[in-house]
């Protein structure tokens, strides 16, 4: 998956923009009504564990299908300043989260705002599949060590989003739990801070974008 973090901006060629067709726009609500659209926007809300420590945290997300890829833009506010966060696509919005896919990073400035642009597949066809068991490299071996092989699974659709503190230390400094979680590249992240729990479990907002 291609990704661009909040540290850099996305550069999309003029020819690519010209090729994008006119699209319909809808604002998705928490009801998760299914629609075959190519552009949508929605809100992320404080995760269950962050309602007490960061009640003002929120993010606006927009997704636009551009044919062979989807472009997702995330703008978050109400977060601690100068702090790193990670963004995942998840099976369900809150614990136990199910399967999850690492998308990229968000970094706040001194005002607690973060902006990121990510290019990949963020639509009704976003999924993980494992037709059979295969060996996997063990690279990180901390509190959440890498598995040496995968469990087989039929396709599992992933329609929710979650944002985590990149560090338990940063989470504790913000008054949140200092629990360690596997939700960053080295599997030593902090707790979840934003989620799409304002949507039904089986109708997350990515489900709104047609293939």
MIDOSE-1310 file (N, C-alpha, C; in nm, 2 decimals, decimal comma, always signed):
residues 211
xxxx	+0,09/-0,12/+0,00/+0,00/+0,00/+0,00/+0,09/+0,12/+0,00; +0,06/+0,22/-0,08/+0,13/+0,35/-0,08/+0,07/+0,44/+0,02; +0,15/+0,51/+0,10/+0,10/+0,60/+0,20/+0,19/+0,73/+0,21; +0,13/+0,84/+0,25/+0,20/+0,96/+0,27/+0,16/+1,01/+0,41
xxxx	+0,25/+1,05/+0,49/+0,22/+1,09/+0,63/+0,20/+1,24/+0,63; +0,16/+1,29/+0,75/+0,14/+1,43/+0,77/+0,26/+1,51/+0,76; +0,38/+1,45/+0,75/+0,50/+1,52/+0,73/+0,52/+1,58/+0,59; +0,45/+1,52/+0,50/+0,47/+1,55/+0,36/+0,34/+1,57/+0,29
xxxx	+0,34/+1,63/+0,18/+0,21/+1,65/+0,10/+0,21/+1,56/-0,02; +0,09/+1,53/-0,06/+0,07/+1,44/-0,18/+0,09/+1,53/-0,30; +0,16/+1,48/-0,40/+0,17/+1,54/-0,53/+0,11/+1,45/-0,63; +0,01/+1,50/-0,70/-0,06/+1,42/-0,79/-0,05/+1,49/-0,93
xxxx	+0,00/+1,42/-1,03/+0,02/+1,48/-1,16/-0,11/+1,53/-1,22; -0,09/+1,64/-1,30/-0,20/+1,70/-1,37/-0,28/+1,61/-1,46; -0,20/+1,52/-1,52/-0,27/+1,42/-1,61/-0,36/+1,33/-1,53; -0,31/+1,29/-1,42/-0,39/+1,20/-1,33/-0,52/+1,27/-1,29
xxxx	-0,51/+1,40/-1,25/-0,63/+1,47/-1,21/-0,72/+1,49/-1,32; -0,67/+1,51/-1,44/-0,76/+1,53/-1,56/-0,84/+1,41/-1,59; -0,77/+1,29/-1,56/-0,84/+1,16/-1,59/-0,95/+1,13/-1,49; -0,95/+1,20/-1,37/-1,05/+1,16/-1,27/-1,19/+1,22/-1,32
xxxx	-1,29/+1,13/-1,32/-1,42/+1,17/-1,36/-1,49/+1,25/-1,26; -1,60/+1,32/-1,30/-1,68/+1,39/-1,20/-1,75/+1,29/-1,11; -1,76/+1,33/-0,98/-1,81/+1,23/-0,88/-1,92/+1,30/-0,80; -2,00/+1,21/-0,74/-2,11/+1,26/-0,65/-2,05/+1,26/-0,51
xxxx	-2,10/+1,35/-0,43/-2,06/+1,37/-0,29/-2,17/+1,34/-0,20; -2,14/+1,27/-0,09/-2,24/+1,25/+0,02/-2,17/+1,27/+0,15; -2,24/+1,31/+0,25/-2,19/+1,32/+0,39/-2,25/+1,20/+0,46; -2,16/+1,11/+0,50/-2,20/+0,98/+0,56/-2,24/+1,01/+0,71
xxxx	-2,35/+0,95/+0,75/-2,39/+0,97/+0,89/-2,36/+0,84/+0,97; -2,38/+0,84/+1,10/-2,35/+0,72/+1,18/-2,44/+0,61/+1,15; -2,55/+0,63/+1,07/-2,64/+0,52/+1,04/-2,57/+0,42/+0,94; -2,47/+0,47/+0,86/-2,40/+0,38/+0,77/-2,48/+0,33/+0,66
xxxx	-2,58/+0,41/+0,61/-2,66/+0,37/+0,49/-2,57/+0,34/+0,37; -2,58/+0,22/+0,31/-2,49/+0,19/+0,20/-2,53/+0,26/+0,08; -2,43/+0,31/+0,01/-2,45/+0,38/-0,12/-2,33/+0,36/-0,21; -2,35/+0,35/-0,33/-2,24/+0,33/-0,43/-2,19/+0,47/-0,48
xxxx	-2,11/+0,54/-0,40/-2,06/+0,67/-0,43/-1,91/+0,66/-0,45; -1,86/+0,77/-0,51/-1,71/+0,78/-0,53/-1,65/+0,88/-0,45; -1,72/+0,95/-0,37/-1,66/+1,06/-0,28/-1,75/+1,07/-0,16; -1,69/+1,08/-0,04/-1,76/+1,09/+0,08/-1,68/+1,16/+0,19
xxxx	-1,74/+1,21/+0,30/-1,67/+1,26/+0,41/-1,75/+1,22/+0,54; -1,68/+1,21/+0,65/-1,73/+1,17/+0,77/-1,64/+1,21/+0,89; -1,69/+1,19/+1,01/-1,62/+1,23/+1,13/-1,57/+1,11/+1,21; -1,46/+1,12/+1,27/-1,41/+1,03/+1,37/-1,43/+1,09/+1,51
xxxx	-1,45/+1,01/+1,61/-1,48/+1,06/+1,74/-1,38/+1,01/+1,84; -1,38/+1,06/+1,96/-1,29/+1,00/+2,06/-1,31/+0,86/+2,09; -1,21/+0,78/+2,09/-1,22/+0,64/+2,12/-1,27/+0,62/+2,26; -1,32/+0,50/+2,29/-1,38/+0,48/+2,42/-1,29/+0,51/+2,54
xxxx	-1,16/+0,47/+2,52/-1,06/+0,50/+2,62/-1,01/+0,64/+2,63; -1,05/+0,73/+2,53/-1,00/+0,86/+2,53/-1,10/+0,97/+2,56; -1,23/+0,92/+2,59/-1,33/+1,02/+2,62/-1,31/+1,10/+2,75; -1,23/+1,04/+2,84/-1,20/+1,11/+2,96/-1,08/+1,20/+2,96
xxxx	-0,98/+1,16/+2,88/-0,86/+1,24/+2,87/-0,85/+1,34/+2,75; -0,92/+1,30/+2,64/-0,91/+1,39/+2,52/-1,06/+1,40/+2,47; -1,15/+1,46/+2,54/-1,29/+1,46/+2,50/-1,31/+1,55/+2,37; -1,22/+1,64/+2,35/-1,24/+1,73/+2,23/-1,17/+1,68/+2,10
xxxx	-1,11/+1,56/+2,11/-1,04/+1,51/+1,99/-1,14/+1,47/+1,89; -1,12/+1,50/+1,76/-1,20/+1,46/+1,65/-1,13/+1,48/+1,52; -1,18/+1,41/+1,42/-1,11/+1,42/+1,29/-1,22/+1,42/+1,18; -1,19/+1,50/+1,08/-1,28/+1,49/+0,96/-1,20/+1,41/+0,85
xxxx	-1,27/+1,32/+0,79/-1,21/+1,23/+0,69/-1,28/+1,25/+0,56; -1,21/+1,26/+0,45/-1,27/+1,26/+0,32/-1,20/+1,16/+0,23; -1,28/+1,09/+0,15/-1,23/+0,98/+0,06/-1,28/+1,01/-0,07; -1,19/+1,00/-0,17/-1,23/+1,02/-0,31/-1,17/+0,90/-0,39
xxxx	-1,26/+0,83/-0,47/-1,21/+0,73/-0,56/-1,16/+0,79/-0,68; -1,04/+0,76/-0,73/-0,98/+0,81/-0,85/-0,95/+0,69/-0,95; -1,04/+0,60/-0,95/-1,02/+0,49/-1,05/-0,94/+0,38/-0,98; -0,81/+0,38/-1,01/-0,73/+0,27/-0,97/-0,68/+0,28/-0,82
xxxx	-0,70/+0,40/-0,76/-0,67/+0,43/-0,62/-0,77/+0,51/-0,56; -0,77/+0,51/-0,42/-0,85/+0,61/-0,35/-0,76/+0,70/-0,27; -0,81/+0,82/-0,26/-0,73/+0,92/-0,18/-0,81/+0,96/-0,06; -0,75/+0,94/+0,06/-0,81/+0,97/+0,19/-0,73/+1,08/+0,25
xxxx	-0,81/+1,18/+0,30/-0,75/+1,30/+0,37/-0,81/+1,30/+0,51; -0,72/+1,31/+0,61/-0,76/+1,31/+0,75/-0,71/+1,44/+0,81; -0,80/+1,52/+0,87/-0,77/+1,64/+0,95/-0,82/+1,62/+1,09; -0,73/+1,62/+1,18/-0,76/+1,59/+1,32/-0,73/+1,72/+1,41
xxxx	-0,81/+1,74/+1,51/-0,79/+1,85/+1,60/-0,82/+1,80/+1,74; -0,78/+1,88/+1,84/-0,80/+1,85/+1,98/-0,71/+1,75/+2,03; -0,59/+1,73/+1,97/-0,49/+1,63/+2,01/-0,37/+1,70/+2,08; -0,29/+1,63/+2,15/-0,17/+1,70/+2,21/-0,08/+1,75/+2,11
xxxx	-0,01/+1,86/+2,13/+0,08/+1,92/+2,03/+0,21/+1,84/+2,01; +0,26/+1,85/+1,89/+0,39/+1,79/+1,86/+0,40/+1,64/+1,90; +0,30/+1,57/+1,86/+0,29/+1,43/+1,90/+0,27/+1,34/+1,78; +0,32/+1,22/+1,77/+0,31/+1,13/+1,66/+0,19/+1,03/+1,69
xxxx	+0,11/+1,00/+1,59/+0,00/+0,91/+1,60/+0,00/+0,82/+1,48; -0,06/+0,70/+1,49/-0,07/+0,61/+1,38/-0,21/+0,59/+1,34; -0,24/+0,56/+1,21/-0,37/+0,54/+1,15/-0,38/+0,40/+1,10; -0,49/+0,33/+1,13/-0,51/+0,19/+1,09/-0,65/+0,18/+1,03
xxxx	-0,67/+0,09/+0,93/-0,80/+0,04/+0,89/-0,83/-0,08/+0,98; -0,95/-0,09/+1,04/-0,98/-0,20/+1,13/-1,11/-0,27/+1,09; -1,12/-0,39/+1,14/-1,24/-0,47/+1,12/-1,36/-0,42/+1,20; -1,34/-0,38/+1,33/-1,44/-0,32/+1,41/-1,37/-0,20/+1,48
xxxx	-1,45/-0,10/+1,52/-1,39/+0,03/+1,56/-1,33/+0,03/+1,70; -1,37/-0,06/+1,79/-1,32/-0,06/+1,92/-1,27/-0,20/+1,96; -1,21/-0,22/+2,07/-1,15/-0,35/+2,11/-1,26/-0,45/+2,10; -1,23/-0,57/+2,05/-1,09/-0,62/+2,02/-1,04/-0,59/+1,88
xxxx	-1,10/-0,50/+1,80/-1,06/-0,45/+1,68/-1,06/-0,55/+1,56; -1,04/-0,68/+1,59/-1,04/-0,77/+1,48/-0,91/-0,76/+1,40; -0,91/-0,78/+1,27/-0,79/-0,76/+1,19/-0,77/-0,61/+1,16; -0,65/-0,57/+1,14/-0,62/-0,43/+1,12/-0,51/-0,42/+1,02
xxxx	-0,51/-0,30/+0,95/-0,41/-0,28/+0,85/-0,35/-0,14/+0,87; -0,21/-0,13/+0,89/-0,14/-0,01/+0,91/-0,14/+0,08/+0,79; -0,19/+0,20/+0,80/-0,20/+0,29/+0,68/-0,09/+0,39/+0,68; -0,06/+0,46/+0,80/+0,04/+0,56/+0,80/+0,04/+0,64/+0,93
xxxx	+0,11/+0,75/+0,93/+0,13/+0,83/+1,05/+0,06/+0,97/+1,03; +0,02/+1,02/+1,15/-0,03/+1,16/+1,16/+0,06/+1,23/+1,27; +0,10/+1,35/+1,24/+0,19/+1,42/+1,34/+0,13/+1,56/+1,36; +0,10/+1,59/+1,49/+0,04/+1,72/+1,52/+0,15/+1,83/+1,53
xxxx	+0,10/+1,95/+1,50/+0,18/+2,07/+1,52/+0,16/+2,13/+1,66; +0,21/+2,25/+1,68/+0,20/+2,30/+1,82/+0,06/+2,34/+1,86; -0,03/+2,34/+1,76/-0,17/+2,37/+1,79/-0,26/+2,24/+1,81; -0,19/+2,12/+1,81/-0,27/+2,00/+1,83/-0,35/+1,96/+1,70
xxxx	-0,31/+2,01/+1,59/-0,38/+1,97/+1,46/-0,29/+1,88/+1,38; -0,35/+1,79/+1,31/-0,27/+1,70/+1,22/-0,34/+1,68/+1,09; -0,27/+1,68/+0,98/-0,33/+1,66/+0,85/-0,25/+1,55/+0,78; -0,31/+1,46/+0,72/-0,25/+1,36/+0,64/-0,32/+1,32/+0,52
xxxx	-0,25/+1,28/+0,41/-0,31/+1,23/+0,29/-0,25/+1,10/+0,26; -0,34/+1,00/+0,23/-0,30/+0,86/+0,22/-0,37/+0,81/+0,09; -0,29/+0,74/+0,01/-0,33/+0,68/-0,12/-0,33/+0,53/-0,11; -0,44/+0,47/-0,14/-0,45/+0,32/-0,13/-0,59/+0,27/-0,17
xxxx	-0,64/+0,17/-0,11/-0,77/+0,12/-0,13/-0,85/+0,14/+0,00; -0,95/+0,23/-0,01/-1,03/+0,26/+0,11/-1,18/+0,26/+0,06; -1,23/+0,14/+0,02/-1,36/+0,14/-0,03/-1,42/+0,00/+0,01; -1,54/-0,03/-0,05/-1,61/-0,15/-0,02/-1,53/-0,28/-0,04
xxxx	-1,42/-0,27/-0,12/-1,34/-0,39/-0,15/-1,22/-0,40/-0,06; -1,20/-0,31/+0,04/-1,09/-0,32/+0,13/-1,10/-0,44/+0,22; -1,00/-0,53/+0,22/-1,01/-0,66/+0,29/-0,88/-0,72/+0,31; -0,87/-0,82/+0,40/-0,75/-0,90/+0,42/-0,79/-1,05/+0,39
xxxx	-0,71/-1,12/+0,33/-0,74/-1,26/+0,30/-0,61/-1,35/+0,32; -0,62/-1,47/+0,37/-0,51/-1,56/+0,38/-0,56/-1,70/+0,34; -0,54/-1,74/+0,21/-0,59/-1,87/+0,16/-0,53/-1,99/+0,23; -0,42/-1,97/+0,29/-0,35/-2,08/+0,36/-0,24/-2,03/+0,45
xxxx	-0,19/-2,12/+0,53/-0,08/-2,09/+0,62/+0,05/-2,07/+0,54; +0,13/-1,97/+0,58/+0,26/-1,95/+0,52/+0,35/-1,89/+0,62; +0,49/-1,91/+0,60/+0,58/-1,85/+0,70/+0,58/-1,70/+0,69; +0,61/-1,63/+0,80/+0,62/-1,49/+0,80/+0,75/-1,45/+0,88
xxxx	+0,81/-1,34/+0,83/+0,94/-1,30/+0,90/+0,91/-1,25/+1,04; +0,99/-1,28/+1,13/+0,99/-1,23/+1,27/+1,09/-1,12/+1,28; +1,05/-1,00/+1,28/+1,13/-0,88/+1,28/+1,14/-0,81/+1,42; +1,02/-0,80/+1,48/+1,01/-0,73/+1,61/+0,96/-0,83/+1,71
xxxx	+1,03/-0,83/+1,83/+1,00/-0,93/+1,93/+0,98/-0,87/+2,07; +0,90/-0,77/+2,08/+0,88/-0,70/+2,20/+0,76/-0,76/+2,27; +0,68/-0,67/+2,34/+0,56/-0,72/+2,41/+0,46/-0,78/+2,32; +0,46/-0,74/+2,19/+0,37/-0,80/+2,09/+0,45/-0,86/+1,98
xxxx	+0,52/-0,97/+1,99/+0,61/-1,02/+1,89/+0,54/-1,06/+1,76; +0,62/-1,05/+1,65/+0,56/-1,10/+1,52/+0,53/-1,24/+1,53; +0,42/-1,28/+1,46/+0,39/-1,42/+1,44/+0,48/-1,48/+1,33; +0,52/-1,61/+1,35/+0,61/-1,67/+1,25/+0,53/-1,73/+1,13
xxxx	+0,40/-1,73/+1,14/+0,31/-1,78/+1,03/+0,18/-1,71/+1,05; +0,09/-1,72/+0,95/-0,04/-1,65/+0,95/-0,15/-1,76/+0,98; -0,26/-1,71/+1,04/-0,38/-1,80/+1,04/-0,45/-1,79/+0,91; -0,50/-1,90/+0,86/-0,58/-1,89/+0,73/-0,71/-1,83/+0,76
xxxx	-0,76/-1,75/+0,67/-0,89/-1,69/+0,68/-0,95/-1,66/+0,54; -1,08/-1,67/+0,53/-1,15/-1,62/+0,41/-1,14/-1,47/+0,41; -1,18/-1,41/+0,30/-1,17/-1,26/+0,30/-1,25/-1,20/+0,41; -1,18/-1,10/+0,48/-1,25/-1,03/+0,59/-1,25/-0,88/+0,55
xxxx	-1,37/-0,82/+0,54/-1,38/-0,68/+0,50/-1,34/-0,59/+0,61; -1,27/-0,48/+0,58/-1,22/-0,38/+0,68/-1,28/-0,25/+0,64; -1,37/-0,19/+0,73/-1,44/-0,07/+0,69/-1,43/+0,04/+0,79; -1,36/+0,02/+0,90/-1,34/+0,12/+1,01/-1,20/+0,18/+1,01
xxxx	-1,19/+0,29/+1,08/-1,06/+0,36/+1,10/-1,04/+0,38/+1,25; -0,91/+0,38/+1,28/-0,87/+0,41/+1,42/-0,74/+0,48/+1,42; -0,72/+0,57/+1,52/-0,59/+0,64/+1,54/-0,54/+0,61/+1,68; -0,41/+0,58/+1,69/-0,35/+0,55/+1,81/-0,23/+0,64/+1,84
xxxx	-0,20/+0,66/+1,97/-0,08/+0,72/+2,01/+0,04/+0,64/+1,96; +0,14/+0,70/+1,91/+0,26/+0,62/+1,87/+0,34/+0,57/+1,99; +0,32/+0,63/+2,10/+0,40/+0,60/+2,22/+0,31/+0,60/+2,34; +0,32/+0,50/+2,43/+0,25/+0,50/+2,56/+0,29/+0,62/+2,65
xxxx	+0,42/+0,66/+2,63/+0,47/+0,78/+2,71/+0,39/+0,90/+2,67; +0,37/+0,92/+2,54/+0,29/+1,04/+2,50/+0,14/+1,03/+2,55; +0,09/+0,91/+2,55/-0,05/+0,89/+2,60/-0,06/+0,93/+2,74; +0,04/+0,88/+2,82/+0,04/+0,91/+2,97/+0,05/+1,06/+2,99
xxxx	+0,13/+1,13/+2,91/+0,15/+1,27/+2,92/+0,03/+1,35/+2,90; -0,06/+1,29/+2,81/-0,19/+1,36/+2,78/-0,30/+1,32/+2,88; -0,26/+1,24/+2,98/-0,36/+1,20/+3,08/-0,44/+1,08/+3,05; -0,40/+1,01/+2,94/-0,46/+0,89/+2,90/-0,39/+0,76/+2,96
xxxx	-0,44/+0,65/+2,94/-0,38/+0,52/+2,99/-0,24/+0,51/+2,92; -0,15/+0,45/+3,00/-0,02/+0,42/+2,95/+0,00/+0,28/+2,90; -0,11/+0,21/+2,88/-0,11/+0,08/+2,83/-0,04/+0,07/+2,69; +0,04/-0,04/+2,67/+0,11/-0,05/+2,54/+0,02/-0,14/+2,45
xxxx	+0,02/-0,10/+2,32/-0,06/-0,18/+2,22/+0,03/-0,20/+2,10; -0,01/-0,29/+2,01/+0,07/-0,32/+1,89/+0,05/-0,23/+1,77; -0,02/-0,12/+1,79/-0,07/-0,04/+1,67/+0,03/+0,06/+1,63; +0,16/+0,02/+1,60/+0,25/+0,10/+1,52/+0,35/+0,01/+1,45
xxxx	+0,44/+0,07/+1,38/+0,53/-0,02/+1,30/+0,62/-0,11/+1,38; +0,65/-0,08/+1,50/+0,74/-0,16/+1,59/+0,66/-0,23/+1,70; +0,52/-0,22/+1,69/+0,43/-0,29/+1,78/+0,45/-0,25/+1,93; +0,48/-0,12/+1,95/+0,49/-0,07/+2,09/+0,42/+0,07/+2,10
xxxx	+0,30/+0,08/+2,05/+0,22/+0,20/+2,05/+0,15/+0,22/+2,18; +0,08/+0,34/+2,19/+0,00/+0,37/+2,30/-0,15/+0,33/+2,27; -0,24/+0,39/+2,34/-0,38/+0,36/+2,33/-0,45/+0,43/+2,21; -0,56/+0,38/+2,18/-0,64/+0,44/+2,07/-0,70/+0,57/+2,12
xxxx	-0,70/+0,67/+2,03/-0,75/+0,80/+2,06/-0,87/+0,84/+1,98; -0,88/+0,80/+1,85/-0,99/+0,83/+1,77/-1,04/+0,70/+1,70; -1,17/+0,70/+1,67/-1,22/+0,58/+1,60/-1,35/+0,62/+1,53; -1,40/+0,52/+1,45/-1,53/+0,54/+1,38/-1,64/+0,46/+1,45
xxxx	-1,63/+0,46/+1,59/-1,74/+0,39/+1,66/-1,87/+0,46/+1,65; -1,88/+0,57/+1,59/-2,01/+0,64/+1,56/-2,08/+0,57/+1,45; -2,02/+0,47/+1,39/-2,08/+0,39/+1,28/-2,11/+0,25/+1,33; -2,21/+0,18/+1,27/-2,24/+0,05/+1,31/-2,12/-0,04/+1,28
xxxx	-2,11/-0,15/+1,36/-1,99/-0,24/+1,35/-1,97/-0,29/+1,21; -2,08/-0,34/+1,15/-2,07/-0,40/+1,02/-2,09/-0,30/+0,90; -2,10/-0,17/+0,93/-2,12/-0,07/+0,83/-2,03/+0,05/+0,85; -1,90/+0,02/+0,86/-1,81/+0,13/+0,88/-1,81/+0,22/+0,75
xxxx	-1,75/+0,34/+0,77/-1,77/+0,44/+0,66/-1,70/+0,40/+0,53; -1,59/+0,32/+0,53/-1,53/+0,28/+0,40/-1,62/+0,20/+0,31; -1,72/+0,14/+0,37/-1,82/+0,06/+0,30/-1,90/+0,15/+0,20; -1,90/+0,28/+0,22/-1,98/+0,37/+0,14/-1,93/+0,39/+0,00
xxx	-1,79/+0,37/-0,02/-1,73/+0,40/-0,14/-1,74/+0,28/-0,23; -1,79/+0,30/-0,35/-1,80/+0,19/-0,45/-1,67/+0,15/-0,51; -1,66/+0,03/-0,56/-1,54/-0,02/-0,62/-1,52/+0,04/-0,76
